[in-house]
Amino acid sequence: MLKNKVAVIYGAGGAIGSAVAGAFAREGAKLFLTGRHRAPVEAVAKEIVSASGSAEAAEVDALDEQAIDKHLQSVIDKAGRVDISFNAVGIPGTKILGVPLVELDVEQFSLPIATYATSYFLIARLAARRMVANKSGVIMTATTQHSRVGIPLSGGYGPAMAAEEALTRVLSAELAPQGIRVVGLRPQAIPETGTLKEAFEIRAKVSGMTWEQFQELLASKTHTRRLMTLEEMANVAVFMASDKASGMTGTTVNLTMGSLDD
């Protein structure tokens, strides 16, 4: 579905970024993987190459405009264009979760909002500047249901996710007339991700529940009575990035397994 597509993935060393990278590679995309730390990104790239895929790794700070711009130019120089930009950038939850809002200092509250919104803005803006020339491209991001649901002890994380989804809509309104689609993915909870494990550790301190009990609690809120897998999310990412989804833009796909009504 992505044969001959050139895709740049930010945060490719994380659980979501690496899963999307693998799925994109299996569908024929040529990958340029980035992350703030090179080692985990390099490991993902080597795994893809060993499976006969195409992937290059680079160390890029998604909050550094010049670094993003320089890397994108190198992609253009090597591949000739950018077809897909996928944002899977994340930050550790230990600095942003677990503190009641009335006790939260402003820096701690602002950290996720500034990090997630700014990195997505820079990634999208710089990718769009390259895509406009070809009148085509797909800009994507991953959020969570915190954007739509009030979840205790999540600090500024919810507002940060809501900001990304709002930016998706605004970007699409401006870029769709130029052939560029902008879409998001909103999974509910994926056990393989570090983010969910961090949320569990906070909940466990309060309730004493086990990891299995925590997953069962989350799963009970879904229609399927189970949680989503990374593979399922990555498969949807492939479809949304492909020409098969040409009619979808300015929206965030609800992957909450029915736990969140749209």
Sequence and secondary structure as in RCSB ss.txt:
>XXXX:A:sequence
MLKNKVAVIYGAGGAIGSAVAGAFAREGAKLFLTGRHRAPVEAVAKEIVSASGSAEAAEVDALDEQAIDKHLQSV
IDKAGRVDISFNAVGIPGTKILGVPLVELDVEQFSLPIATYATSYFLIARLAARRMVANKSGVIMTATTQHSRVG
IPLSGGYGPAMAAEEALTRVLSAELAPQGIRVVGLRPQAIPETGTLKEAFEIRAKVSGMTWEQFQELLASKTHTR
RLMTLEEMANVAVFMASDKASGMTGTTVNLTMGSLDD
>XXXX:A:secstr
  TT EEEEETTTSHHHHHHHHHHHHTT EEEEEESSHHHHHHHHHHHHHTT EEEEEE  TT HHHHHHHHHHH
HHHHS   EEEE     GGGTSSS GGG  HHHHHHHHHHHHHHHHHHHHHHHHHHGGGT EEEEEE  GGGTS 
 TT TTHHHHHHHHHHHHHHHHHHHGGGTEEEEEEEES  TTSHHHHHHHHHHHHHH   HHHHHHHHHTTSSSS
S   HHHHHHHHHHHHSGGGTT  SEEEEESTTSS  
